[in-house]
Amino acid sequence: MPLIQTEEAARRLARAIASDLSLYNEEKIVRGIENDSLFEEMSEEIEEGRALYKSRVAPNLYQKNYYDRALVDILVKSKGHIRSCIW
């Protein structure tokens, strides 16, 4: 399978992976936000998603941090309704 070469497609893939993480790990995400330990709670899943993302996009696109931005948008910003000491 050829590597993704466009920024738009790289962003879509990053958001799709982050959305899957959110969908299948809701309890861990809630617990992580409540306890200010989200990235520790989700470290294995995040790194697995990162490896998938890196294997599918061109190196110059990987360096643009679309995956990390998608994680923040989907795993953190969209969960602003959860009570937490971090906000």
Stockholm file with secondary structure:
# STOCKHOLM 1.0

chainA/1-87         MPLIQTEEAARRLARAIASDLSLYNEEKIVRGIENDSLFEEMSEEIEEGRALYKSRVAPNLYQKNYYDRALVDILVKSKGHIRSCIW
#=GR chainA/1-87 SS CCCBCSHHHHHHHHHHHHHHHHHHCHHHHHHHHHTTCHHHHTHHHHHHHHHHHHHHBCHHHHTTTHHHHHHIIIIIGGGTTSCCTTC
#=GC SS_cons        CCCBCSHHHHHHHHHHHHHHHHHHCHHHHHHHHHTTCHHHHTHHHHHHHHHHHHHHBCHHHHTTTHHHHHHIIIIIGGGTTSCCTTC
//
